[in-house]
C-alpha cells in the first residue's frame, strides 16, 4: 500500500545548515533524494563526499566536510494521489510554461501514461518543455484548497527517446500571481527526480502546504535528453469556504466491504472470513501453487458447494494474471463479500444467482507478481513491476497456441470439415518437462479440464475496454480482426460488461493512453488490438466448452486504495449481469435412450456455426447462443445421430433441449457380449429383421445391375 511504500521511500530534510564537524554558512539550496539523503549544493549530506554534479545551484560550489552518520527518520503521507494517473484530474487543470509540441503537452504529464508506437503523434509519452532552461514548469490547478504533501516523478515513455528530469523545485500559489517555493526552514528545496524513464520516484515535502496551485520546476535533466516528465501529486482536499469551484461529490458506495489492497495473507484471512460468515454457500479450495509456493485460492459460491449439479452451469472469474494489475483482485474479494451479505439479506437476484449457478472466483492467478508490486505500493510499482511471474513469464502468452494448430490443419486438409474445430488437444511439445510453462499456467489448465466451465472473464488493468476472441491473428499479422464462429455472441458478452460499466459507458471520459476505444463502443476483437498467441481466452474456447473475454478495468493498473469504493460501484452491475449471461442459450442432457444414463463427450453441433461443444461427464451440456431458431445435431460414438430444432428466446432463461440417443446395433451387440450375456429373443428377432432388410436391399441392387447388363448386351447384338 502507499503508506507502506512511502515510509521506506524518503527522509525528512535537514532543517539546519550547521553541522557537528564543520559549519556551512551562507545561502544554499537543499536537495532531497528519494532514498532519504539530502544534497547541499550538489553534495550528499550522509557523512560521505560525492563529487558528482547534479546541477549548479549557487554561484560558488562549497564542499561540505565529512560528517558522522545521522540516524535516518521516515514519515508517511496520509494524503492520496490527486488523480493525474486515474484521470480524476481533467486536462484543463494542467498547464505548462511551454510544450515541445501538442502531443507532448501538459495533458500528457500523467504517471504511467503510455505513448503510441510512433513518436510525434498526438498521444506521446510525457509533457516535454519547448525550451531548455530553469524557468520551465508544469502546473496543476486543484480547483480548491488542497494540502499538498508530495510529488511522484517519472521520465518519458518512449522506445525512441531517453528523457527525464533529474532534479526539480516545487512552488505553491493560491492565485497564480504570487508563488511560494517549497522550503526546508530557510532554504529552498531541490528534489531529486528520475534516474531512468520508467521508475517512479517519490519525494515528500518537508512541510505539507495548503494551496490551490502547485508547480513542478525542473532544474536538471538527462544530459542526452530534454525536459520531459510524467507525474502524480499527493494531496488532501481542504474545505473551501468560498465555494469558488463547486465540485460534484464522488459516488460513495453504501456496501460495507473491505476496501483496501490485500496482500497474500490478508487475502486468505478475508476469504476465510467470508466462508465463515456464509458456510452454507461457500467453499475455499486451491488449484495449485505459484513458483514460490503461494497457493492459488478459489472461492466457490453455490447452494450446494463442492458438487457439480446436473444442468447447473459452471462460471468463473479470474484476476491477477498480471500481478501488478490489482483492481480485479480487489473486485473479486469485494464480490464474494457482497454475494455473502446480500444472500443473507434475502436479495432475490443474488439468491437466484447462487441457486442456479456454480460460481468460482480466483482472485490471484499470479500471487508472486502481486506481492512484488504490493511491496512497492500502488504508485511506486510502476507500469511493469509484478506483471510477470517469479520466473519472468507472461502468463497471458503461456497457454498452448491452439489457434495456429487449427489453422495449419485447415490449410493442409483436403476436406476442412474433417478438421476439429473444438477440443483441440494440447500439443506434445507443451507437455514435456523442458517446456517453458509456469506452474500457475499448468494449475489453471488442470482446473479448466476438471470443471465443465461454460462462461468466464479474466480481469486486467491499464485500459478501459473489453476484448473478445480470437486474441491471435492468422499469419502473424500484428493486428487484424480475427473473429471466431461465435463472434456475434462474443460481441454481446463484451457489450454486456462494457455498456453497464459506469466508467466505460461515460461518453465524456478521457482516453486512457493512445487508443480511443469509445469509437468501438468500448469493445474490440482481441487480435484487432494486438495479437496475443497463447492467450487464456483462445485456449479456453478451443480446448474446452468455455467462452471467455478479457476485461481491462481501469486506466490505472494499481489504483490507490481510496479509489476502490468508486471502482466497485463502476463494476458492480457489470459483474452481476455478466455472470447471468451463463443462462443464455440452450442447455440439456444427452442420455442413452434405453438406460437413461447421461452420455459424456457427445458432440453438439449447431448447423451453420463452425464450433462444436461436448457434453460433460454426466451428459449435461450448455450452448451459449443469441436469440433465434437453431438446428442442432447431436452424436456420440456408438449411437445414431439425432437432429432437433431448438428455439432460444431473449430472456435470461436457457431453452431446455434434451436428446435421447439410440445405440447402433453393432454397439448394442458389443456391449451385451462384453458382459458375457446372450442376446435376448426380441433383440435376435430385431437383428434378423434388420438382416432381411439389408438382404432385400442388396438383392434389388443386384437385380438392377443384371437388368442393366442384359440391356447393354442386347444393344450390342443389334
C-alpha positions in Angstrom: 0.0 0.0 0.0 1.0 3.6 -0.4 1.7 4.2 3.3 4.0 1.2 3.5 6.0 2.3 0.5 6.2 5.9 1.5 7.6 5.0 4.9 10.5 3.4 3.2 10.9 5.9 0.4 12.0 9.3 1.9 13.5 11.0 4.9 12.9 14.5 6.3 15.1 17.2 5.1 17.7 18.6 7.4 16.5 21.9 8.9 19.8 23.4 10.0 22.8 24.4 8.0 25.2 23.8 10.9 27.0 20.5 11.5 28.9 18.9 14.3 32.3 18.7 12.5 32.1 21.9 10.5 29.8 24.7 9.7 28.3 25.6 6.3 27.2 29.2 6.2 25.6 31.4 3.6 22.6 31.0 1.2 22.2 27.4 0.0 19.7 25.0 -1.6 18.9 21.7 0.0 18.2 18.8 -2.5 16.2 16.0 -1.1 16.7 12.5 -2.6 14.1 9.7 -2.6 16.4 7.4 -0.6 16.3 9.8 2.3 19.7 11.5 1.7 19.9 15.3 1.3 22.2 17.2 -1.0 23.7 20.6 -0.1 24.9 22.4 -3.2 25.5 19.2 -5.0 26.9 17.0 -2.3 25.3 14.2 -0.3 24.8 15.0 3.3 25.1 11.4 4.6 28.5 11.5 6.0 30.4 10.9 2.7 31.5 13.2 0.0 30.1 12.8 -3.5 31.9 14.5 -6.4 29.1 14.0 -9.0 27.4 17.2 -10.1 23.7 17.3 -10.4 23.2 20.9 -11.3 24.8 24.2 -10.3 22.5 25.7 -7.6 24.8 28.6 -6.4 27.4 30.9 -7.8 30.1 29.1 -5.9 30.2 25.4 -5.1 31.0 24.8 -1.4 32.4 21.4 -0.3 30.8 20.1 2.8 33.2 18.4 5.3 32.8 14.7 6.1 30.1 14.2 8.7 29.3 11.5 11.2 26.3 9.3 10.3 23.0 10.6 11.5 20.0 8.4 12.3 17.5 8.4 9.4 13.9 9.4 10.1 11.0 8.4 8.0 7.4 9.6 7.7 4.3 8.7 5.8 2.0 10.8 3.7 -1.6 10.3 4.7 -2.8 12.0 1.5 -3.7 10.0 -1.6 -2.9 11.0 -5.2 -5.0 13.9 -6.5 -5.7 11.9 -9.7 -3.4 12.6 -12.6 -3.0 8.8 -13.2 -6.6 7.9 -12.5 -7.8 10.7 -14.7 -9.8 12.4 -11.9 -7.7 15.4 -12.8 -9.0 16.8 -16.1 -6.7 18.0 -18.9 -7.8 21.7 -18.5 -6.4 21.5 -14.9 -2.9 21.0 -16.2 -0.8 23.8 -17.7 2.8 24.3 -18.7 5.2 27.1 -19.4 5.8 25.7 -22.9 5.5 22.4 -24.8 7.7 20.8 -27.4 4.6 20.0 -29.5 0.9 19.3 -28.9 1.4 15.6 -28.4 3.8 16.4 -25.6 1.5 18.9 -23.9 0.8 19.2 -20.2 -2.2 16.8 -20.5 0.3 14.0 -21.1 2.1 14.6 -17.8 0.4 11.7 -16.1 2.1 9.0 -14.1 2.5 5.8 -16.2 0.8 7.2 -19.3 1.8 5.1 -22.3 2.6 6.5 -25.8 1.8 5.3 -29.2 4.3 3.3 -31.2 5.3 6.3 -33.3 6.9 9.4 -31.6 5.4 12.6 -32.8 1.8 11.8 -32.8 -0.8 13.5 -30.5 -0.5 10.8 -27.9 3.1 10.9 -26.8 4.5 9.7 -23.5 5.0 12.8 -21.3 5.0 16.5 -21.0 8.1 18.0 -22.6 9.0 21.6 -22.4 9.6 23.6 -25.5 12.6 25.3 -24.1 15.5 24.1 -22.1 16.1 26.4 -19.1 15.3 26.6 -15.4 12.2 28.7 -15.9 10.1 25.8 -17.3 7.2 24.5 -15.2 4.2 22.1 -15.1 1.3 23.4 -13.1 -1.8 21.8 -11.6 -4.9 23.6 -10.6 -6.5 21.5 -7.9 -9.7 23.7 -8.1 -9.9 24.1 -4.4 -7.5 24.4 -1.4 -5.5 21.3 -1.1 -3.0 20.0 1.4 -0.1 19.1 -0.9 2.3 16.5 0.6 4.5 15.2 -2.1 5.3 14.5 -5.8 6.0 11.3 -7.7 8.0 11.7 -10.9 8.7 9.6 -13.9 10.5 10.1 -17.2 9.1 10.0 -20.7 7.6 6.8 -22.1 9.2 6.2 -25.4 11.1 3.4 -27.3 13.0 6.1 -29.3 14.0 8.8 -26.8 15.6 9.0 -23.4 14.2 11.9 -21.5 13.8 12.5 -17.8 14.1 15.3 -15.2 16.9 14.7 -12.6 16.2 17.5 -10.1 13.3 19.9 -9.6 11.8 22.6 -7.4 8.2 23.0 -6.3 6.2 26.2 -5.8 2.7 26.9 -4.4 0.1 29.6 -5.1 -3.4 30.5 -4.5 -3.8 32.9 -7.4 -1.1 32.1 -9.9 0.4 35.6 -9.4 2.3 35.0 -6.2 4.3 31.8 -5.8 6.0 30.5 -2.7 8.8 27.9 -3.0 8.9 24.7 -1.1 11.2 25.4 1.8 13.1 23.5 4.3 13.4 26.0 7.1 15.2 29.0 5.4 16.4 27.0 2.4 14.6 26.3 -0.9 14.4 22.6 -1.5 15.6 20.9 -4.7 14.1 17.4 -5.0 15.8 14.6 -6.9 13.7 13.2 -9.6 14.2 10.4 -12.1 17.3 8.4 -13.0 15.6 6.5 -15.8 12.5 6.6 -17.9 10.1 4.4 -16.0 10.9 4.1 -12.3 8.5 6.3 -10.2 10.4 8.4 -7.7 8.7 9.8 -4.6 9.6 13.0 -2.8 7.7 14.2 0.3 7.7 17.8 1.2 9.4 18.9 4.4 6.2 20.6 5.4 2.8 19.9 3.8 1.4 23.0 2.3 -2.1 24.2 1.6 -2.6 25.9 -1.8 -4.8 25.7 -4.9 -2.0 25.6 -7.4 1.3 23.7 -7.5 4.2 23.9 -9.9 7.0 21.4 -10.7 10.0 23.4 -11.9 12.7 21.2 -13.5 16.3 22.2 -12.6 18.4 19.5 -14.4 17.7 16.6 -16.8 19.4 13.7 -18.6 22.3 15.2 -20.4 21.4 13.5 -23.7 17.7 14.3 -23.5 15.4 17.2 -22.7 12.9 18.3 -20.1 10.2 15.6 -20.0 8.3 14.2 -17.1 5.2 12.3 -16.0 3.9 13.0 -12.5 1.5 12.3 -9.7 0.8 14.7 -6.9 -0.2 13.7 -3.4 -2.8 15.9 -1.7 -5.8 16.1 0.5 -8.8 18.3 -0.4 -9.5 21.0 2.2 -12.7 22.8 2.9 -13.3 25.7 0.5 -15.1 28.5 2.4 -15.7 30.5 -0.8 -17.1 27.6 -2.8 -15.4 29.1 -5.8 -15.2 25.8 -7.6 -18.2 23.6 -6.5 -17.1 20.0 -7.0 -19.7 17.3 -7.6 -19.3 14.8 -4.8 -17.9 11.4 -5.8 -20.1 8.4 -5.8 -19.8 6.7 -2.4 -21.0 3.1 -2.1 -23.3 2.0 0.6 -22.0 -1.5 0.5 -20.0 -2.3 3.6 -17.0 -4.1 2.1 -13.3 -4.2 2.9 -12.0 -1.5 0.6 -8.2 -1.8 0.7 -5.4 -3.7 -1.0 -4.9 -7.1 0.4 -1.5 -8.9 0.4 -1.4 -12.7 0.3 -2.0 -13.3 4.0 -4.7 -10.6 4.2 -6.5 -12.1 1.2 -6.5 -15.5 2.8 -8.0 -14.0 6.0 -10.7 -12.2 4.1 -11.7 -15.3 2.2 -11.8 -17.3 5.4 -14.0 -14.6 7.0 -16.4 -14.8 4.1 -16.6 -18.5 4.2 -17.2 -18.5 8.0 -19.9 -15.9 7.5 -21.7 -17.9 4.8 -20.6 -21.5 5.3 -23.7 -23.0 3.5 -23.0 -21.4 0.2 -19.2 -21.1 0.1 -16.2 -23.3 -0.2 -12.5 -22.4 -0.4 -10.2 -24.7 -2.4 -6.8 -24.5 -4.1 -5.9 -25.4 -7.7 -2.1 -25.4 -7.3 0.8 -23.3 -6.2 2.9 -20.4 -7.6 6.6 -20.8 -8.3 7.4 -19.6 -4.8 4.8 -21.9 -3.2 1.9 -19.4 -2.7 -1.4 -21.2 -3.1 -3.9 -20.3 -5.8 -7.1 -20.0 -3.8 -10.5 -20.2 -5.3 -13.8 -19.2 -3.6 -16.7 -21.4 -4.8 -20.2 -20.0 -4.3 -23.2 -22.3 -4.8 -26.2 -23.6 -2.9 -24.5 -27.0 -3.0 -20.8 -26.2 -2.8 -18.3 -28.9 -3.7 -20.5 -30.7 -6.2 -21.4 -30.3 -9.8 -25.2 -30.4 -10.1 -26.8 -31.8 -13.2 -27.8 -28.9 -15.5 -26.3 -26.2 -13.4 -23.7 -24.2 -15.3 -20.2 -23.5 -14.0 -18.9 -19.9 -14.1 -15.5 -18.5 -13.3 -13.8 -15.1 -12.8 -10.0 -14.9 -12.9 -8.0 -11.9 -11.8 -4.3 -11.1 -11.2 -2.8 -12.9 -14.2 -0.6 -9.9 -14.4 0.3 -9.4 -10.7 0.5 -5.6 -10.8 -2.9 -5.2 -12.3 -4.5 -5.2 -8.9 -8.1 -3.9 -9.3 -9.5 -7.2 -10.5 -8.2 -8.9 -7.4 -9.9 -6.4 -5.1 -13.2 -6.5 -7.1 -13.4 -10.3 -6.7 -12.7 -10.0 -3.0 -15.5 -7.4 -2.9 -17.8 -9.6 -5.0 -17.5 -12.6 -2.7 -18.3 -10.4 0.3 -21.2 -8.7 -1.5 -22.8 -12.0 -2.5 -22.5 -13.4 1.0 -24.1 -10.2 2.5 -26.9 -10.0 0.0 -27.7 -13.7 0.2 -28.1 -13.4 3.9 -30.3 -10.3 3.4 -32.6 -12.2 1.0 -31.8 -10.2 -2.1 -33.7 -12.3 -4.6 -31.4 -11.6 -7.5 -28.4 -12.9 -5.6 -30.4 -15.8 -4.1 -31.4 -16.9 -7.6 -27.9 -16.5 -9.0 -26.5 -18.7 -6.2 -29.2 -21.2 -6.6 -28.9 -21.6 -10.4 -25.1 -21.1 -10.9 -21.9 -22.6 -9.5 -19.6 -19.7 -9.2 -15.8 -19.9 -9.0 -13.7 -16.8 -8.1 -9.9 -16.9 -8.5 -8.7 -13.5 -7.2 -4.9 -14.0 -7.7 -3.5 -16.2 -10.5 -0.1 -14.6 -10.2 0.4 -14.1 -6.4 4.2 -13.8 -6.7 3.9 -10.9 -9.1 1.3 -9.2 -6.9 3.5 -9.4 -3.8 6.3 -7.7 -5.6 4.1 -4.8 -6.8 2.3 -4.6 -3.4 5.6 -4.1 -1.5 6.4 -1.1 -3.7 2.9 0.3 -3.4 0.2 1.4 -5.7 2.0 4.5 -7.1 5.6 3.3 -6.9 5.3 -0.2 -8.5 5.4 1.4 -12.0 3.9 0.0 -15.2 5.7 -3.4 -15.3 6.8 -4.5 -11.8 4.9 -7.6 -10.9 3.4 -8.1 -14.3 5.3 -11.3 -14.9 5.6 -14.5 -12.8 8.5 -15.0 -10.5 10.3 -16.8 -13.4 9.7 -13.8 -15.7 6.9 -15.5 -17.7 3.9 -13.5 -19.1 1.1 -15.8 -18.2 -1.2 -14.4 -20.8 1.2 -15.7 -23.5 1.9 -19.0 -21.7 -1.1 -21.2 -22.8 -0.8 -23.6 -25.8 -1.2 -21.8 -29.1 -4.0 -23.9 -30.4 -5.1 -21.3 -33.0 -2.2 -21.9 -35.3 -2.5 -25.7 -34.9 -6.1 -25.5 -36.0 -5.5 -23.0 -38.9 -2.5 -25.0 -40.2 -4.6 -28.2 -40.2 -7.3 -26.4 -42.1 -4.8 -25.2 -44.7 -3.4 -28.7 -45.2 -6.7 -30.6 -45.2 -8.4 -31.6 -48.4 -11.7 -31.7 -46.5 -11.8 -28.9 -44.0 -15.0 -30.3 -42.4 -12.9 -33.1 -41.0 -10.6 -30.7 -39.1 -11.6 -30.4 -35.4 -13.0 -27.0 -34.5 -13.1 -27.7 -30.8 -11.4 -29.7 -28.0 -8.2 -29.3 -29.8 -5.6 -31.4 -27.9 -2.6 -29.8 -26.2 0.5 -30.4 -28.4 3.1 -32.8 -27.2 5.9 -30.3 -27.0 3.9 -28.3 -24.4 3.7 -31.3 -22.0 7.4 -32.0 -21.7 9.3 -31.1 -18.6 11.6 -28.8 -20.7 8.6 -26.7 -21.9 8.6 -23.1 -20.5 5.3 -23.4 -18.8 4.7 -21.7 -15.5 3.2 -23.7 -12.6 0.4 -21.2 -12.4 -0.5 -21.8 -16.0 -0.4 -25.6 -15.5 -2.7 -25.3 -12.5 -5.3 -23.2 -14.4 -5.2 -25.7 -17.3 -5.9 -28.6 -15.0 -8.7 -26.6 -13.4 -10.3 -26.0 -16.8 -10.1 -29.7 -17.6 -11.6 -30.8 -14.3 -14.6 -28.5 -14.3 -17.0 -28.0 -17.3 -16.9 -24.2 -17.3 -19.4 -22.5 -19.5 -18.6 -18.8 -19.2 -15.6 -16.8 -17.9 -13.9 -13.5 -17.8 -10.4 -12.6 -16.8 -9.5 -9.2 -15.4 -6.6 -7.0 -16.4 -5.8 -3.3 -16.0 -4.2 -0.4 -17.8 -7.1 0.3 -20.2 -10.9 0.6 -20.3 -12.1 -1.9 -22.8 -13.5 -5.5 -23.1 -11.8 -7.8 -25.7 -13.1 -11.0 -27.1 -11.5 -13.9 -29.1 -9.7 -14.5 -31.1 -6.7 -12.9 -29.5 -4.3 -14.2 -32.1 -4.2 -13.2 -35.7 -3.6 -15.6 -38.6 -0.2 -15.4 -40.4 1.3 -13.4 -37.5 -0.2 -10.1 -38.7 0.4 -7.5 -35.9 -3.3 -6.7 -35.6 -6.3 -7.8 -37.6 -9.9 -8.5 -36.8 -9.9 -12.3 -36.4 -13.4 -13.5 -35.3 -14.5 -16.9 -34.0 -17.5 -18.8 -35.2 -19.3 -17.3 -32.2 -18.4 -13.7 -33.0 -21.9 -12.3 -32.6 -22.3 -13.9 -29.1 -18.8 -12.8 -28.0 -19.7 -9.2 -29.0 -22.8 -9.5 -27.0 -20.9 -10.7 -23.9 -18.4 -7.9 -24.3 -21.1 -5.3 -24.7 -23.0 -6.5 -21.7 -20.0 -5.7 -19.5 -18.9 -2.6 -21.2 -22.3 -0.9 -21.5 -23.1 -1.4 -17.8 -19.6 -0.3 -16.6 -20.0 3.2 -15.3 -16.5 4.3 -16.3 -16.5 2.7 -19.8 -20.1 3.9 -20.6 -19.3 7.5 -19.7 -19.3 9.3 -23.1 -17.3 12.2 -21.7 -14.4 10.1 -20.4 -10.9 10.8 -21.5 -9.0 8.1 -23.3 -6.5 6.2 -21.1 -3.4 6.3 -23.2 -3.5 6.5 -27.0 -6.3 4.2 -28.2 -9.8 5.6 -28.5 -12.0 2.5 -27.7 -15.2 4.6 -27.5 -15.4 4.6 -31.2 -15.8 0.8 -30.9 -18.3 1.1 -28.0 -15.5 0.0 -25.7 -15.3 -3.5 -27.1 -12.8 -4.9 -29.6 -11.7 -8.2 -31.1 -8.5 -9.0 -29.2 -6.5 -9.6 -32.3 -7.6 -6.3 -33.7 -6.0 -4.6 -30.8 -2.7 -6.6 -30.7 -2.0 -10.2 -31.4 -1.5 -12.5 -28.4 -0.6 -16.1 -29.3 -1.2 -18.5 -26.4 -3.8 -16.4 -24.6 -6.2 -17.9 -22.0 -9.2 -16.7 -23.9 -8.3 -18.6 -27.0 -7.2 -21.7 -25.2 -10.5 -21.7 -23.2 -12.5 -21.5 -26.4 -10.6 -24.1 -28.4 -9.7 -26.7 -25.7 -12.9 -26.5 -23.6 -16.5 -25.5 -23.9 -15.9 -22.2 -22.1 -16.4 -18.8 -23.6 -14.1 -16.2 -22.1 -13.5 -12.4 -22.6 -10.8 -10.1 -21.1 -11.9 -7.0 -19.2 -9.5 -4.1 -18.9 -10.8 -2.5 -15.8 -9.1 0.9 -15.4 -6.5 3.2 -16.9 -4.5 2.9 -13.6 -3.2 -0.7 -13.2 -2.9 -0.4 -9.4 -5.4 2.2 -8.2 -4.9 3.8 -4.8 -7.0 2.3 -2.1 -9.0 5.5 -1.9 -10.3 4.7 -5.5 -11.6 1.2 -4.7 -15.1 2.2 -3.5 -15.7 4.1 -6.7 -14.3 1.3 -8.8 -16.6 -1.2 -7.0 -19.6 1.0 -8.0 -18.3 1.3 -11.5 -18.2 -2.5 -11.9 -20.8 -4.0 -9.5 -23.7 -4.2 -12.0 -21.3 -5.4 -14.8 -20.0 -8.2 -12.6 -23.5 -9.5 -11.8 -25.1 -9.1 -15.2 -22.2 -10.8 -16.9 -22.5 -13.8 -14.7 -26.2 -14.0 -15.5 -25.3 -14.5 -19.2 -24.3 -18.1 -18.4 -28.1 -18.8 -18.5 -28.5 -17.6 -22.1 -28.9 -20.1 -25.0 -29.5 -23.8 -24.9 -29.0 -26.4 -22.2 -30.0 -30.0 -21.8 -28.9 -33.6 -21.1 -27.7 -36.2 -23.7 -29.0 -39.6 -22.5 -28.9 -43.2 -23.6 -32.5 -43.9 -24.8 -32.5 -47.3 -23.2 -30.6 -46.9 -19.9 -31.5 -43.2 -19.4 -27.9 -42.6 -18.3 -26.0 -39.5 -19.4 -23.6 -39.7 -22.3 -20.3 -38.0 -21.8 -18.4 -36.4 -24.7 -21.4 -36.3 -27.0 -20.8 -33.7 -29.7 -23.3 -30.9 -30.1 -23.3 -29.1 -33.4 -25.3 -26.1 -34.4 -25.9 -26.0 -38.1 -24.1 -23.1 -39.7 -21.7 -22.5 -36.8 -18.3 -24.0 -37.2 -17.7 -24.5 -33.5 -19.0 -27.6 -31.7 -19.1 -28.3 -27.9 -19.3 -31.6 -25.9 -21.4 -32.9 -23.1 -19.9 -33.1 -19.6 -19.3 -36.3 -17.6 -23.0 -36.5 -16.6 -24.3 -35.9 -20.1 -25.4 -32.3 -19.5 -24.4 -29.5 -21.9 -24.7 -25.7 -22.3 -24.6 -24.0 -25.7 -24.4 -20.2 -25.4 -26.4 -18.6 -28.3 -28.1 -15.4 -29.2 -31.9 -15.5 -29.6 -33.1 -17.4 -32.7 -34.1 -20.7 -34.2 -31.4 -23.4 -34.4 -31.0 -26.8 -36.0 -29.0 -28.9 -33.5 -27.3 -32.2 -34.3 -26.0 -34.5 -31.6 -24.0 -37.6 -32.0 -21.8 -39.8 -29.9 -19.6 -42.8 -30.5 -21.8 -46.0 -30.8 -25.0 -44.0 -31.3 -27.2 -42.9 -34.1 -27.1 -39.1 -34.5 -30.2 -37.1 -33.7 -31.4 -33.8 -35.0 -33.7 -31.3 -33.2 -34.9 -27.8 -33.8 -34.5 -25.6 -30.7 -35.6 -22.0 -30.2 -33.7 -19.5 -28.0 -35.6 -16.6 -26.5 -34.4 -13.3 -25.3 -35.0 -13.9 -21.6 -32.2 -14.9 -19.2 -33.6 -18.4 -19.1 -32.0 -21.2 -21.2 -34.1 -23.3 -23.5 -34.2 -26.9 -22.5 -33.2 -29.1 -25.4 -32.6 -32.7 -24.3 -31.5 -35.6 -26.6 -32.0 -39.4 -26.2 -29.7 -41.3 -28.4 -30.2 -44.8 -29.7 -27.2 -47.2 -29.8 -26.3 -48.6 -33.1 -26.9 -52.4 -33.4 -23.2 -53.2 -33.5 -22.7 -51.2 -30.3 -25.5 -53.0 -28.6 -24.2 -56.4 -29.5 -20.7 -55.4 -28.4 -21.9 -54.3 -25.0 -24.1 -57.4 -24.5 -21.4 -59.8 -25.5 -18.7 -57.9 -23.5 -20.8 -58.6 -20.4 -20.9 -62.3 -21.2 -24.6 -62.4 -21.8 -26.8 -63.8 -24.6 -28.8 -61.7 -26.9 -32.5 -61.6 -25.8 -35.1 -63.1 -28.2 -36.6 -59.7 -29.1 -33.1 -58.5 -30.0 -32.4 -61.6 -32.1 -35.7 -61.1 -34.0 -34.8 -57.4 -34.5 -31.4 -58.3 -35.8 -32.9 -60.9 -38.2 -35.4 -58.4 -39.5 -32.6 -55.9 -40.0 -30.5 -58.5 -41.9 -33.5 -59.3 -44.1 -34.0 -55.7 -44.9 -30.3 -55.4 -45.9 -30.7 -58.6 -47.9 -33.7 -57.3 -49.8 -31.9 -54.0 -50.5 -28.8 -55.8 -51.7 -30.9 -58.1 -53.9 -32.7 -55.2 -55.5 -29.3 -53.6 -56.3 -28.0 -56.8 -57.8 -31.2 -57.3 -59.9 -30.9 -53.7 -61.3 -27.3 -54.3 -62.3 -28.2 -57.6 -64.1 -31.1 -55.8 -65.9 -28.7 -53.1 -67.0 -26.1 -55.7 -68.2 -28.8 -57.5 -70.2 -29.9 -54.3 -71.9 -26.3 -53.4 -72.9 -25.8 -57.0 -74.3 -29.0 -56.7 -76.4 -28.0 -53.3 -77.6 -24.6 -54.6 -78.8 -26.2 -57.6 -80.7 -28.4 -55.1 -82.6 
